[in-house]
């Protein structure tokens, strides 16, 4: 979401009650669904005006907020956070927390808002009356809603991904189990689909599987997640970040036998899909070349790779020749028609 404002929006900002708008927007972000479902937030532009007094549209977990309303709420939230910082208080009340949620909706790189939320989390964790699991899951629900919504800048925000990583470390510190497969399928892959070649999302995935012993991840789980990522890559064959992560994840599978069998199965299926759909983009072929080079013991895969490579190369050369021939013929016909104006 762009932070630039045109003159018409600036005029409306001065004419409308921003306080009521802030209450509505901040309430959406703090009163999250009770079943831990994530919000699906979209931003409306000026092409979708709402009636006066209506600050958002909501259908279940789907929420649409006009950009003007987000900007109005942002200015109120910024004032609240500024008063808190000037006051020098170390305790973070609910009003400040609500303000930080609105600030991060407008600007996912608002590092101060992110740090204040960390301070609030740590303060509540020290309270013996609070449930660490419920509190941390609530904060994770908010962050994941921003990371997976239709918000262009949020899906690749290093600040939000860093905040999520910090939350996972708090999960481990308090003995709360983590579902890495769910994190991959519901968060990382969704964010990567919202923003193609999402380096920050896949880097978060690498971090999840960097220390298998720390997270108590079994070899079978790594192989299962590799199969999930494979299916995602087949749906997004031009996404080089996804293929790159898939390659690194396969190499991290503990146990030579399981790693080799997983590698051969994925490579064989990737070759089949490449042949069927005539994938010629570099993202797929970097994966195939690297996989075959690392899997040199399989003569069958080497022969299959060579055959498909020769076939697609021949097809590409034929298509290039056809385009050149067709272009030359079309240019000749246009030139001849100009010389012979009676031609159709």
N, C-alpha and C positions, 0 to 999 in steps of 0.2 A: 504494500500500500504506500503510495507516494505521500510525502509529507508537505508537498507544495500546495498552496491554496490560491484560488483565483479571487478576483475582487468581489464577485457576487457572494461567495461563501464568507468573506470577511465582513460584508455588510450584515448578513444574517446572523453572524456570531454576536454582533453587538445588539441586535434587536430582540433576541429570544432569551428565555430563562434557562441558563446553563445548569443551574442547580438541580432542577427536576430531571433534566437529561442525564446528568451524572448519577443521580440516584437509580434511574432505570438501568443504565449501562453497567454500573458497578454491581447492581443486584444480580444481573444475569451471570456475571463472572464469579460471584462468590456463592450464590445459592445454586450449586451444581446438582445434576441429577443424582438421586439417592442410590441408584443401582450402579454407580461408578461408570456409567456411559459417558462418552466424551461429547462435548459440544461440537457442532459443525458450524463454524462461524463464517459468514460471508459479508462483504462490504458492498453497500449500494452506492452508486454514483448519483449524479444529478438527474440521470435518465429515469430513475425510479423514485419519484417524490412520494412521501407519505403524507397523510392528513395531519393537520395541526394537532399537536398533543400526542401523536403516535411516534414513539422514538425507536421502535424496532418491530420486527415481525418474528414470530416464533411458531414452529410446528414441531413439537416434540423436542428433540435435541438440535434441530436445525434452527439457526438464528441468523437473521439478516439485519444489519445495522447500517444506516446511511453514514457515509463518511463525515458529513457535517455533524452528526450527533457524536461521533467518536471524538472529533476535534473539540466540540464544546465540553464534553466530559473530561478530556485531557487537560484543559486549562484549569478546571476545578481541582482535578486530582493533583496537578503540579503544585497548586497553591497549598493544598493540604500537606503534601510531602515537604515542601519548603518550610512551612511552619514547624513541622516536626523536627527537621534537621536543625533549624535555628534554635529551637528550644533545648537541644542537647540531651534529650531524654534517651535512655538506653532501652526502655521498654517500648514495645510496638503494640499499639492497641488495634482493635478491629477496624477503626476508621482509617488508619494509615495503611493497613493491609488491603482494604478495598481500593484505596487510591493507587497502590502499586499495581493492582490487577488492571486497572484502566490505563495506566501509563504504559504497561507492557503490551496492551492491545494496540495502542497507537504506535509505540516505538519498541520493538523487541530487543533493541540494543541498549535499552536504558539500564545501564549497569548499576546505578544507585538503587533503582527500584528492585532489581534482582537481589542485591545484597541486603536490602532491608527485609525482604521476604525470608532470606536465610536467617537473619537475626530473629525474626518472628518464629520461625520453625524451631530454632535452638531454644528459645525462651519457653515455648510450649512443651518441648521435650523434657525440660527440667521440672515442669509441673507434675507432681505425683498423681494428680487427679485426672490427667489427660491420658488417653490411649495412644501410644506412639504409632501403632499400626493405622488407626483411623486417621490420625492427623497427617502422617506422611502420605498416605494414599490420597487424601484430599488435595494436598499440594501437588502430587503427581498428576492427578486428574486435571487440574487447572493447566499445568505446563503441557501435558500431552494434548489437551484441547487446542492450544495455540499451535503446537507443532504439526498437527494433522489437519487443521482447518484449511479452507480455501483462502489463505492469507500468504501472498507471494513471499514476503520478506521473512515471515516467521518460520517457515519450513526449513530454511537454511540459516537460521540465526545461531551463531556461535555462543551467544550469551544464554539463550534458552537451552541449547544442547548441553552447555556446561552446567547450567542449573540442574538439569535432569541427572547428569552424571553425579553431581554432589548429592542429590536426593538418594540415588541408588547406594551410595556409600553409607548414608545414614540408615538405609534399610538393613544393610549388612551389620552395621554396628549395633543395631537393636534386635538382631536375630529374626528379621522379617524375611520370609522366603521371596525369591524373585523368579518370575516366569520368563526366562530369556526368549523362549519361542514366541510367546505372546508379544513381548516387546518388539521382536523382529517383524512379525506379521501385521500387528495392529498399529505400530508406531513408526518404525524405521521405514518399512516398505511403503506405507501410506504417504509419509513425508517425501520419500524418494519419487513417488508417482506424482505428487502435487508439483514438485520442482525437479525436472529431469537432471541427471548427473549431479545429484545433491551430495557433494563431498562431505558436508558436515554430518548428514544422516548416516552415511556408510562408515565414516570414521567413528561415530558412536557405536555402530555395530562391531567394528573391530575391537573397540575398547571392551565391549561386553564379552568377547570371546578371547581376550588377550591372556587372561589368567584363569585357566580352566579349574585349577585346584581351588583357588580362592572362592569361586562361585559354586564349587561342587558340581561341575557340569560333566555329565557322562559322555563317553565316546558316541553312544547311540543318539544322544540329543544333538550333538554337533552334526552327525550325518543326517539327521532328520531336518535340521535347519538348513543344511546345504541343499537338500532336496526342495525345501520351500523357496530358497533363493533361486534355484535353478528354474522353477516354474515362473517366478517373477521375471527373470532375465528373458525367458522365452516370450513373455508378453511385451517386453521392452528391449528388443534386440539391439537397438542403437545406443543404449545407456552403458557407456564404458565403465562407469563407477560400479554398477551392479555386477558386471562380469569380473571386474578386478577383485571385488570382495569375495565373490564366489570362488575364485581361484585361491585366494589366501585362506578361506575357510576350509576348503578341502585339504589343504596342506596341514591344517591344525588338527585334523582328526587323529586322536591317539590310536595306536595300534596299526601296524603295517597292513595286516590283512583287510581290516575294515576300510582303511584309507584307500587302499588299492582298488577294492571292489567298488567303492563309492565313486572314485575317480573314473574308472572304466565305464560304469553305468551312465554317469553324467556326460562323459565325452561321447559315448556311442549315441546317446539320445540327441545331443547337440549336433552331431554330424548328420543325423537323420533329418532333423528340423532344418538345418542349413541347406541340405539337398532339396527338401520338399518345397521350401519357401524361397529358395534362391537368394539367401542372405549373402550380400557381398560387402556389407559395411565393415569398417576396420575394427569396430568394437568386438564383433563376433570372432573375426579371424585372428585377432591378437590372442583371444582366449583359446581358440583351436590350436594355433601354432604352438603356444606355450604348453598346452596340455599334452599334445602329441610329443613334444620334445621331452617332457618330464615322464611320459608314459611309453618310452621307447621300447619297452619289453613286449608290448602288444603289437605283433606284426599285423594283425587284423585291422587295428585302428590306423596304423600307418598307411596301409593299402587303401582303406576307405577314405582317409584324408586326402591322399594323392589323387584318387579318382574324382572326388568331388571338386577338388581344387582345379584339376584340368578341365572338368566339365563346365564349371562356372566361369573359368577364364575364357574358354572358347565361346560361351554364350555372350559374355561381356564384349569380347572382340567383335562378334557378329552383330550385336546391337549397335556398337559404335560405328561399324562399317555401314550399317543400314541407315543410321541417322545422318552420317556424312553424305551417303548417296542420295537420300531423300532431300537433304538440304541443297545439294548441288543441283538436283533436278528442279526443285522449286525455284531456286534462284534463276536457273536458265529459262524456265517458263515465264517468270515475271518479266525478265528482260525481253524475251521474245514478244510478249503481249504488249509491252510498251512500244516496240517497233512496229507491231501489227495491231493497231487499235481496234480493228474489227473483230478480233478474237474475243470470246466471252470472258 
